[in-house]
């Protein structure tokens, strides 16, 4: 009898892509159930020719006929052409097509009628295990759920089936007969178990399709935690412990370690948690470059230390080891103590060392806060790097600086006070840009250092000169021109009382004008004989008398005309009845030059006049002149004879004829009629430039 295989049918009907198109070049991959071990698949029903596994579809998405061994339980995976997993079905049962033994001796029978599609139920999780405590209480029912699907051939007919729970043993379970019923958010066919009253239980699910009843069973088992076992009867573990297994030892730059005192520790031997060091035999073996030991008994070999005390006292290399062995109950235990030298950058000391001296050794001296380096043949010398410097260097600290040593520009903070001397400056090295504003004072300048070529034009003004600092010796011939002298800057205080100007060549033509001289500042002592010529005098600088006119009037019983209202701005014009009605004394001057000035003088003589009475002078256009000076004289004590003298100056006379009249001012105490006699003298003088 020959064993035949079963034709494989796709376990699930599905749209091969999300839009229902084919999957050309996709793969089926077959494993033994619940493993990743590939299972054989075949091209014929007698299982004589194996197919490649995985097997690939052609360009139309069509797979070859695949036969499975019905004695095997399979795990089937569908993957796309990039070997990306699409579905994973485990288990897949290959249905038998009849008996396993077939008599092939007879003639083949006629072909039977076409068969119908097989109907099967697929459970995503047919066997479930839930975790429990030692008392059998389920800790989590989360794993107790899955999905049931109904297939007719390769077609998923779950939606066309009527689903229900057929029976349940020791469990409480449900299956969704439609989407969201009874479990919301889950599709039709979703099943779950929510209670298990024994170690095992089962949930039988039923599907009715085309009036045929199909069932599938879900098995659930408790995974119960076992009880704690009884204590074992093994022997206690032995261990060796070093209190300090590793030491970093400070050393000098050449590897010399001045102090080995940190390189020690204590060894302990334990049986379980019991200290058995005293009952153990201890030994220590240093490496070839190390000197070390361990106390095999108290005070041996290191006095004052217990058994198990170990130390390293010398090393010729940067790393040293001490192998420690303990023997207890015929068992050998070993541990290694390691010492590593750690060279220091420099040492911090209170005094400079005189031992362990070598070239390049560095120390920081706390008494001076200076870093020192040892130089063979020289001794300890200070070490100062540029980054160690703060503050400023003074001239005593600088021997010499070559130009090649300087980059960039020195700033004020980099130069100490009074550091730069004449010897530090090259000829013509100080330029205007190198000097700060106000930095050049009298104390900075050597005698005779500043000459005319050193001064920029217009630099020195009166603010830069001290009082009496400029004398004849400081001025070169022709150095002072009109452009160099500020208006009104030269007063008598700036001029020597001696012969400062000794000849006319020292004064430029038309240099000294009226605006340059204070009133009365030029005296006879200042001017040398014959030093002022015509060219030295500005146009119209000296005024001269060009016209003189005199008017006299005698008054007896004068009559005052005009209006008086006791205001200082009012005035009364005097008239003389002796000369006829309406006569008023006046003087007229003709001025043909706009640069002229007219000086008017009035003298009055009379009796019985009021002493505090004042006079004014009125120009023909109504302009009132204020007197420059006034004088009042009484001839003798007890005599009422009086004399008054007034001077008026008109600096802006009218071009043409100017008439002037005397007037009374401030007449609060004045009366309107006089019987006494008085006389007035009225002068007018015209001056022009």
matplotlib code that plots the C-alpha trace (Angstrom):
import matplotlib.pyplot as plt

x = [0.0, 1.3, 0.9, -0.6, -0.4, -3.1, -3.4, -2.8, -5.5, -5.0, -6.1, -7.8, -9.7, -8.6, -8.2, -4.6, -4.0, -6.0, -7.6, -8.1, -5.3, -2.9, 0.5, 2.9, 6.2, 4.8, 5.8, 4.3, 6.6, 5.9, 7.2, 6.5, 3.7, 4.9, 8.5, 10.7, 11.9, 11.1, 8.8, 9.1, 6.4, 5.9, 4.9, 3.1, 0.5, 2.9, 5.3, 8.3, 9.3, 10.0, 9.3, 11.5, 10.5, 9.5, 7.7, 7.2, 4.2, 4.6, 4.2, 0.4, 0.4, -0.4, 1.3, 2.2, 0.2, 1.5, 1.1, 1.5, 2.3, -0.9, 1.0, 2.5, 0.9, 2.0, 2.6, 2.0, 3.1, 2.2, 4.8, 4.9, 7.7, 9.9, 9.5, 7.3, 4.9, 1.2, -0.3, 0.8, -1.5, -0.5, -1.6, -2.6, -4.0, -3.5, -6.7, -6.4, -7.9, -8.7, -6.9, -3.2, -2.8, -4.1, -4.2, -2.7, -3.1, -6.5, -7.3, -8.0, -11.7, -13.7, -13.5, -16.0, -18.2, -16.7, -16.3, -17.6, -15.5, -14.5, -15.7, -13.4, -13.2, -9.9, -9.1, -6.3, -5.5, -6.8, -4.8, -4.5, -2.4, -3.1, -0.8, -1.9, -0.5, 0.4, -3.3, -4.6, -6.0, -5.8, -3.7, -4.5, -7.2, -5.8, -4.2, -7.6, -9.0, -8.8, -10.5, -12.7, -13.0, -15.2, -13.8, -15.5, -12.5, -10.5, -13.4, -13.9, -17.7, -17.6, -20.1, -22.5, -22.3, -24.3, -21.9, -22.5, -21.1, -22.0, -20.7, -18.3, -16.5, -15.2, -15.1, -17.3, -16.8, -18.4, -18.2, -19.2, -22.2, -21.9, -19.6, -19.6, -21.9, -21.4, -17.9, -17.8, -15.0, -14.4, -15.5, -17.7, -16.0, -14.0, -14.0, -12.7, -12.8, -13.3, -13.5, -11.7, -12.8, -10.5, -6.9, -8.2, -11.4, -12.7, -15.0, -16.7, -17.6, -20.2, -20.7, -23.7, -23.0, -25.4, -27.4, -24.3, -23.0, -19.2, -17.5, -14.0, -12.7, -10.6, -8.6, -7.5, -5.0, -3.8, 0.0, 0.2, 3.2, 4.9, 5.6, 9.0, 11.4, 13.1, 16.6, 19.5, 22.3, 25.3, 28.5, 29.1, 31.0, 34.5, 35.7, 38.7, 38.1, 40.6, 39.6, 41.7, 42.2, 43.6, 45.6, 46.7, 49.9, 50.9, 54.4, 56.8, 57.2, 60.1, 58.0, 59.5, 56.8, 57.9, 55.3, 54.1, 51.9, 48.6, 49.6, 48.2, 45.0, 43.4, 42.7, 39.7, 38.8, 35.0, 33.2, 29.7, 29.4, 31.8, 35.3, 37.8, 40.9, 42.5, 42.1, 43.6, 47.2, 48.1, 51.0, 51.8, 54.1, 55.0, 55.9, 59.6, 59.4, 57.6, 58.4, 55.5, 54.3, 51.3, 51.1, 50.9, 50.2, 49.7, 52.8, 54.5, 56.2, 54.7, 54.7, 51.4, 49.3, 46.9, 47.0, 46.0, 47.5, 49.2, 51.4, 53.6, 56.7, 58.7, 58.1, 60.6, 57.9, 54.7, 52.5, 53.1, 51.1, 51.0, 49.4, 47.8, 46.8, 44.7, 44.3, 41.3, 40.0, 42.4, 40.8, 43.1, 41.7, 43.6, 43.3, 45.6, 46.5, 47.5, 49.4, 49.7, 51.8, 50.0, 52.6, 51.6, 51.9, 53.6, 53.9, 52.6, 55.3, 56.1, 59.9, 61.9, 62.8, 66.5, 66.0, 64.8, 66.1, 65.9, 65.8, 62.2, 60.8, 58.2, 56.8, 54.5, 55.9, 53.1, 55.2, 55.7, 52.8, 55.4, 55.9, 59.5, 61.3, 64.5, 67.3, 70.2, 73.4, 71.3, 68.9, 65.3, 64.2, 60.8, 58.6, 56.2, 54.1, 52.3, 48.9, 50.2, 50.6, 48.0, 48.3, 51.0, 54.7, 56.8, 60.0, 62.1, 60.6, 61.3, 64.9, 64.1, 61.3, 62.1, 59.6, 59.1, 57.7, 54.8, 51.6, 48.6, 48.4, 49.3, 46.5, 46.6, 46.0, 49.1, 51.5, 52.3, 52.5, 55.7, 56.9, 57.8, 61.0, 62.9, 65.2, 62.2, 61.0, 62.4, 62.9, 59.6, 57.8, 55.0, 52.3, 49.0, 47.0, 49.3, 48.4, 45.2, 43.2, 44.8, 47.7, 50.5, 51.1, 53.9, 55.5, 55.7, 57.6, 61.4, 62.7, 62.7, 61.0, 58.1, 59.1, 57.0, 57.2, 55.8, 52.6, 49.6, 48.2, 45.4, 46.3, 47.3, 44.6, 44.4, 43.1, 46.4, 48.6, 49.4, 49.3, 52.6, 53.9, 54.5, 57.4, 59.5, 61.9, 59.2, 58.2, 60.1, 60.1, 56.8, 55.3, 52.3, 50.0, 46.4, 45.0, 46.8, 45.2, 41.6, 39.4, 39.8, 42.3, 45.2, 44.7, 47.2, 47.7, 49.1, 51.6, 54.9, 55.4, 58.7, 59.2, 57.4, 57.0, 60.4, 59.9, 57.1, 58.2, 56.8, 53.2, 51.6, 49.8, 46.3, 46.7, 45.7, 42.1, 39.8, 38.2, 41.6, 42.3, 40.7, 39.7, 42.7, 45.0, 47.5, 49.6, 52.5, 54.9, 53.8, 54.3, 57.9, 58.5, 57.6, 56.5, 52.9, 52.7, 49.8, 49.6, 49.2, 46.0, 42.7, 40.3, 38.3, 40.1, 40.8, 37.9, 38.6, 36.6, 35.2, 32.5, 31.8, 28.7, 27.7, 24.3, 23.6, 20.2, 19.4, 16.2, 14.1, 10.8, 10.7, 7.5, 7.4, 5.3, 4.3, 2.5, 3.7, 2.0, 4.7, 6.2, 10.0, 9.4, 7.7, 9.7, 9.1, 10.7, 12.0, 10.9, 12.3, 9.8, 12.6, 13.0, 9.4, 6.6, 7.5, 11.3, 13.1, 16.9, 18.4, 21.5, 21.6, 24.5, 24.8, 26.3, 27.2, 28.9, 27.1, 30.2, 30.0, 29.2, 27.8, 28.8, 26.3, 27.3, 24.9, 26.0, 23.3, 23.8, 21.1, 19.5, 17.0, 17.0, 16.0, 19.1, 17.7, 16.3, 17.8, 18.2, 17.8, 18.5, 16.0, 16.9, 14.7, 13.3, 12.2, 15.1, 16.0, 19.8, 20.8, 23.6, 27.0, 27.9, 26.4, 27.9, 26.2, 28.1, 26.9, 29.2, 29.2, 27.5, 24.2, 24.2, 21.6, 23.6, 24.2, 25.9, 25.1, 27.1, 25.7, 27.3, 25.3, 26.7, 24.7, 26.5, 23.9, 23.1, 20.9, 22.7, 21.9, 20.7, 20.4, 18.7, 19.0, 16.9, 17.5, 14.5, 13.7, 13.3, 12.1, 10.1, 8.1, 9.2, 9.4, 7.2, 5.9, 7.0, 10.4, 11.1, 14.8, 17.4, 19.5, 21.7, 22.3, 25.3, 24.6, 27.5, 27.4, 30.5, 30.6, 33.3, 33.9, 36.2]
y = [0.0, 3.5, 6.6, 9.6, 13.2, 15.8, 18.8, 22.1, 24.7, 28.2, 28.3, 31.7, 33.4, 37.1, 39.9, 39.4, 43.2, 46.0, 46.7, 43.0, 42.7, 39.7, 39.4, 38.4, 36.9, 36.2, 33.3, 30.4, 29.2, 26.0, 25.1, 22.3, 23.7, 25.9, 26.0, 27.8, 24.5, 24.2, 21.2, 19.4, 20.1, 18.2, 18.5, 15.2, 13.2, 10.3, 12.8, 11.8, 15.2, 18.0, 21.7, 24.5, 25.9, 28.7, 28.3, 31.4, 32.4, 33.3, 36.8, 36.3, 35.5, 31.8, 29.1, 25.5, 22.6, 21.9, 18.5, 18.2, 15.2, 14.4, 13.0, 16.5, 19.5, 22.6, 26.3, 28.3, 31.8, 34.0, 36.7, 39.3, 39.5, 41.4, 38.6, 40.8, 38.7, 39.0, 36.2, 33.4, 30.4, 27.9, 25.1, 24.1, 20.6, 18.7, 16.7, 13.0, 12.1, 8.4, 5.5, 5.6, 2.2, 1.9, -1.2, -0.2, -3.7, -3.0, -1.0, 2.7, 3.4, 6.0, 9.6, 10.4, 13.5, 16.9, 17.3, 20.2, 22.6, 21.4, 23.6, 24.1, 26.2, 28.0, 29.1, 31.7, 30.5, 26.9, 26.3, 28.9, 29.0, 31.6, 32.5, 31.7, 32.1, 29.1, 28.8, 28.5, 32.0, 33.3, 36.5, 37.6, 36.5, 38.8, 35.9, 33.9, 35.3, 34.7, 34.8, 32.1, 32.0, 29.8, 28.8, 27.0, 25.9, 29.1, 31.4, 33.1, 32.6, 33.7, 36.5, 33.9, 31.6, 31.5, 31.4, 30.3, 28.7, 25.0, 24.0, 25.0, 22.9, 24.7, 28.0, 31.0, 32.2, 34.1, 34.5, 37.6, 36.5, 39.9, 42.8, 44.5, 41.7, 41.0, 42.5, 46.1, 47.0, 43.4, 41.7, 38.6, 35.5, 37.1, 34.7, 35.0, 33.2, 35.2, 32.5, 29.2, 27.2, 24.2, 23.6, 23.0, 23.8, 23.9, 26.1, 24.4, 26.9, 26.2, 27.5, 26.7, 27.1, 25.9, 24.1, 22.1, 22.3, 22.6, 22.8, 23.7, 23.4, 25.9, 24.3, 26.5, 25.5, 27.2, 27.7, 27.3, 28.7, 25.9, 25.9, 27.0, 24.1, 22.9, 24.2, 22.5, 20.5, 22.0, 23.3, 27.0, 28.8, 30.0, 33.5, 35.7, 39.5, 42.4, 45.6, 47.5, 45.6, 48.6, 51.7, 54.7, 56.0, 59.6, 59.9, 62.5, 63.2, 60.7, 57.9, 58.1, 57.5, 59.4, 57.7, 54.1, 54.3, 54.3, 50.9, 48.5, 46.7, 43.8, 40.3, 38.3, 34.6, 33.8, 30.4, 31.5, 34.5, 33.3, 34.9, 32.0, 34.1, 33.0, 29.3, 29.9, 29.8, 33.0, 33.8, 36.6, 36.7, 40.1, 40.4, 40.8, 44.7, 44.9, 44.5, 43.5, 41.1, 39.8, 39.1, 35.3, 35.9, 38.9, 41.2, 39.0, 40.4, 43.9, 44.6, 46.1, 44.7, 41.7, 38.5, 39.3, 42.8, 43.3, 46.0, 47.1, 49.1, 49.5, 49.4, 49.9, 50.1, 52.1, 49.1, 46.4, 43.4, 41.2, 37.8, 36.7, 33.0, 31.6, 27.9, 26.7, 23.1, 22.1, 24.7, 27.3, 30.9, 33.7, 37.5, 40.2, 43.5, 46.1, 49.4, 51.9, 55.0, 58.3, 61.0, 64.4, 67.6, 69.4, 69.1, 71.6, 72.2, 74.7, 74.5, 73.6, 69.9, 68.8, 65.1, 63.1, 65.9, 65.4, 67.6, 68.8, 68.2, 70.9, 72.2, 75.0, 76.9, 78.0, 80.7, 82.6, 81.3, 80.7, 77.6, 76.3, 73.9, 72.0, 72.3, 70.0, 72.1, 75.2, 74.2, 75.5, 78.3, 80.1, 79.0, 81.7, 81.2, 84.1, 82.7, 82.8, 86.6, 89.1, 92.9, 95.0, 94.8, 97.8, 99.0, 97.3, 93.9, 94.2, 93.7, 94.2, 93.4, 92.9, 94.1, 90.5, 89.7, 92.1, 91.5, 93.8, 97.1, 97.9, 99.4, 101.7, 98.9, 97.0, 99.9, 100.7, 104.3, 106.2, 103.0, 104.7, 106.8, 108.7, 105.8, 103.5, 105.8, 105.8, 109.0, 110.3, 107.3, 109.3, 110.3, 112.2, 108.9, 107.5, 110.3, 110.3, 113.5, 115.8, 113.4, 115.9, 118.2, 120.5, 117.8, 115.4, 117.8, 118.4, 122.0, 122.9, 119.7, 121.4, 123.4, 124.9, 121.8, 119.6, 121.5, 121.1, 124.4, 125.8, 123.4, 125.9, 128.2, 130.4, 127.3, 125.5, 128.4, 129.1, 132.8, 134.6, 131.4, 133.0, 135.6, 137.1, 134.1, 131.7, 133.7, 133.5, 136.4, 136.7, 133.8, 135.7, 136.8, 138.1, 134.6, 133.4, 135.9, 135.5, 138.6, 140.3, 137.7, 140.2, 142.4, 144.4, 141.3, 139.4, 142.2, 142.8, 146.3, 146.5, 147.0, 143.9, 145.4, 146.9, 147.6, 147.9, 144.8, 142.8, 143.9, 142.9, 145.5, 146.2, 143.4, 145.3, 146.6, 148.1, 144.7, 143.3, 145.9, 146.4, 150.0, 152.0, 148.9, 150.6, 153.2, 155.3, 152.9, 150.1, 151.9, 152.6, 156.0, 156.2, 152.6, 153.3, 154.4, 155.1, 151.4, 150.3, 152.2, 150.8, 153.0, 155.3, 153.9, 157.5, 160.1, 163.9, 167.1, 168.4, 170.9, 173.2, 175.3, 177.5, 178.9, 181.2, 182.1, 184.4, 183.9, 186.1, 185.1, 182.0, 180.4, 176.5, 175.0, 171.3, 168.8, 167.4, 164.4, 163.5, 160.7, 160.3, 160.0, 163.5, 166.6, 170.4, 172.5, 175.9, 179.1, 182.6, 185.5, 187.9, 186.6, 186.4, 184.0, 180.4, 180.9, 177.8, 177.6, 175.0, 174.2, 172.6, 170.5, 169.2, 165.7, 164.4, 161.1, 158.1, 157.3, 160.6, 161.3, 164.6, 165.8, 168.3, 170.3, 172.5, 174.9, 176.7, 179.7, 181.3, 182.0, 180.3, 177.0, 173.7, 171.6, 168.2, 169.3, 167.5, 168.3, 166.3, 166.8, 166.2, 165.5, 167.0, 163.5, 163.1, 160.9, 161.7, 161.7, 160.6, 162.8, 161.1, 163.4, 166.2, 168.6, 170.9, 173.8, 176.3, 179.4, 180.0, 178.9, 180.7, 181.9, 180.5, 181.1, 177.8, 176.3, 173.1, 171.2, 168.5, 166.4, 164.4, 162.1, 161.2, 158.1, 157.7, 161.1, 161.6, 162.1, 165.7, 168.4, 167.5, 170.0, 169.6, 171.3, 171.4, 170.1, 169.9, 166.3, 164.9, 168.1, 166.8, 169.8, 172.3, 175.4, 176.9, 180.6, 182.1, 185.8, 185.2, 185.4, 182.6, 182.0, 178.8, 178.0, 175.4, 173.7, 171.2, 169.4, 167.0, 164.2, 161.9, 158.9]
z = [0.0, -0.9, 1.3, -0.4, 0.4, 0.8, -1.5, 0.4, 0.3, 1.4, 5.0, 4.7, 1.9, 1.6, -0.8, -1.6, -1.3, 0.3, -3.1, -3.9, -6.5, -6.9, -5.2, -7.9, -6.6, -3.1, -0.9, 1.2, 3.9, 5.9, 9.4, 11.8, 14.2, 17.0, 15.7, 13.1, 11.7, 7.9, 7.1, 3.7, 1.0, -2.2, -5.9, -6.1, -4.1, -3.4, -1.7, -3.9, -5.2, -2.8, -3.6, -2.5, 0.9, 0.8, -2.5, -4.7, -6.9, -10.5, -12.0, -12.0, -8.3, -9.0, -6.8, -8.0, -6.6, -3.1, -1.3, 2.5, 4.7, 6.6, 9.5, 10.2, 11.9, 10.0, 10.6, 7.4, 6.6, 3.6, 2.7, -0.1, -2.7, -0.3, 2.3, 4.5, 6.6, 5.6, 7.7, 10.1, 10.7, 13.4, 13.5, 10.0, 9.7, 6.4, 6.0, 4.9, 1.6, 2.7, 4.1, 4.3, 2.4, -1.1, -3.2, -6.6, -8.1, -9.8, -12.9, -12.3, -11.8, -13.7, -12.7, -9.9, -9.7, -8.7, -4.9, -2.8, -0.8, 2.6, 5.5, 8.5, 11.7, 12.5, 16.0, 16.3, 19.9, 20.4, 23.6, 26.4, 29.6, 32.2, 35.1, 38.7, 42.2, 44.4, 45.6, 42.0, 41.7, 38.1, 38.0, 34.5, 32.0, 29.3, 27.3, 27.3, 24.0, 20.3, 16.9, 15.2, 11.4, 9.2, 5.8, 2.8, 0.8, 0.7, 1.2, 4.6, 5.3, 8.9, 8.2, 6.6, 9.6, 12.9, 15.8, 19.4, 22.5, 22.3, 25.8, 28.5, 31.2, 34.3, 32.4, 31.6, 28.1, 25.2, 21.4, 19.4, 17.3, 15.5, 15.6, 19.1, 20.4, 23.3, 23.5, 22.2, 19.8, 18.7, 15.4, 14.8, 16.0, 18.8, 21.8, 25.4, 28.7, 31.9, 34.6, 35.3, 38.3, 38.0, 36.8, 33.3, 31.3, 27.8, 25.7, 22.7, 19.9, 17.2, 13.7, 11.4, 7.7, 5.0, 7.7, 8.7, 12.3, 12.8, 16.2, 17.6, 21.1, 23.1, 25.9, 28.9, 31.6, 34.9, 35.3, 39.1, 40.9, 42.9, 46.7, 48.0, 48.2, 51.4, 52.1, 50.4, 52.3, 50.4, 52.1, 52.7, 49.9, 50.6, 49.6, 50.0, 50.3, 50.1, 51.8, 49.3, 46.0, 44.1, 45.1, 42.9, 44.4, 44.0, 42.5, 41.0, 37.4, 37.1, 38.6, 42.1, 44.8, 47.9, 50.2, 50.0, 53.2, 51.3, 49.6, 52.2, 53.2, 55.1, 53.8, 55.0, 54.4, 54.7, 54.9, 53.9, 56.2, 58.9, 59.1, 59.1, 58.5, 61.8, 60.7, 57.2, 56.0, 54.2, 51.8, 49.4, 46.3, 44.7, 41.1, 40.0, 40.2, 43.5, 47.2, 49.4, 52.2, 54.1, 57.9, 58.3, 62.0, 64.2, 64.3, 61.6, 59.7, 60.3, 64.0, 65.4, 62.6, 62.6, 60.6, 57.0, 56.9, 53.5, 52.0, 49.1, 50.1, 46.9, 43.1, 40.2, 37.6, 37.3, 38.1, 40.8, 42.0, 45.2, 44.7, 47.9, 48.7, 51.5, 52.2, 54.2, 54.6, 51.7, 49.4, 47.8, 47.4, 45.6, 45.2, 43.7, 45.2, 42.5, 43.0, 40.2, 40.3, 39.4, 38.4, 39.7, 37.6, 40.4, 44.2, 46.7, 49.4, 52.1, 51.5, 48.3, 48.5, 48.7, 48.1, 45.1, 42.9, 39.1, 36.0, 35.4, 38.8, 39.6, 42.9, 44.0, 47.0, 49.3, 51.1, 47.8, 45.6, 42.9, 40.7, 40.6, 38.3, 39.2, 36.6, 37.0, 37.6, 38.4, 41.1, 41.7, 39.3, 39.1, 36.2, 34.9, 31.8, 30.0, 31.2, 34.9, 34.7, 36.0, 36.5, 34.7, 34.2, 35.1, 33.6, 36.2, 35.3, 31.6, 30.4, 26.7, 24.3, 20.6, 18.0, 16.9, 20.3, 19.9, 18.0, 17.9, 19.8, 23.4, 25.4, 28.4, 30.9, 29.6, 30.3, 34.0, 35.3, 34.5, 32.6, 29.3, 29.4, 26.7, 26.1, 25.3, 22.5, 19.0, 17.1, 15.6, 17.1, 18.8, 16.4, 17.0, 17.0, 19.7, 22.2, 24.3, 24.7, 27.3, 27.8, 27.1, 30.1, 31.1, 33.3, 30.3, 28.0, 28.3, 27.9, 24.2, 23.2, 21.4, 18.3, 15.6, 13.2, 16.0, 16.4, 14.1, 12.7, 15.0, 17.9, 20.6, 21.8, 24.9, 26.9, 26.3, 27.5, 31.1, 32.3, 31.4, 29.7, 26.3, 26.4, 23.7, 23.8, 22.9, 19.7, 16.5, 14.1, 12.3, 14.3, 15.6, 12.8, 13.0, 12.3, 15.5, 17.9, 19.1, 19.3, 22.7, 23.8, 24.4, 27.5, 29.5, 31.8, 28.8, 27.8, 29.4, 30.9, 28.9, 25.3, 24.0, 20.5, 19.6, 15.9, 13.4, 11.6, 14.5, 13.7, 10.5, 8.5, 9.9, 12.4, 15.6, 15.2, 17.7, 18.4, 19.5, 22.2, 25.6, 26.4, 27.7, 27.3, 25.0, 26.9, 25.9, 27.6, 25.4, 22.1, 20.8, 19.3, 15.7, 15.6, 14.5, 10.9, 8.7, 7.6, 11.2, 11.8, 10.5, 8.6, 10.9, 13.9, 15.2, 15.4, 14.8, 15.3, 12.0, 13.2, 16.2, 16.9, 19.9, 21.1, 24.0, 25.6, 28.5, 30.5, 32.7, 33.9, 31.7, 30.8, 30.7, 27.9, 27.4, 29.6, 32.9, 34.7, 37.2, 35.0, 34.5, 30.8, 30.5, 29.8, 29.4, 26.7, 27.9, 26.1, 26.4, 26.5, 26.0, 22.4, 21.6, 22.1, 21.1, 21.1, 22.4, 22.6, 20.2, 18.2, 14.8, 13.3, 9.8, 9.5, 6.0, 7.2, 8.6, 10.8, 12.7, 16.4, 17.9, 21.4, 23.0, 26.1, 28.2, 30.9, 33.1, 35.5, 37.6, 41.0, 43.2, 41.1, 42.7, 43.3, 42.4, 39.1, 36.1, 32.4, 29.2, 25.5, 22.8, 19.2, 16.4, 15.6, 19.2, 20.4, 24.0, 24.9, 28.4, 29.9, 30.1, 33.0, 35.2, 37.7, 40.2, 41.9, 44.6, 44.6, 48.3, 51.5, 51.9, 48.4, 46.0, 42.9, 41.0, 38.0, 36.1, 33.5, 31.2, 28.5, 25.9, 23.2, 20.1, 18.5, 15.8, 14.4, 11.5, 8.2, 7.4, 9.9, 13.6, 16.0, 19.8, 22.5, 26.3, 28.3, 32.0, 33.4, 36.7, 37.6, 40.5, 42.7, 39.9, 39.6, 36.3, 36.7, 37.6, 38.3, 38.7, 36.0, 34.6, 31.5, 29.3, 27.2, 24.5, 22.5, 19.7, 18.3, 15.3, 15.2, 12.3, 11.7]

ax = plt.figure().add_subplot(projection="3d")
ax.plot(x, y, z, "-o")
ax.set_aspect("equal")
plt.show()
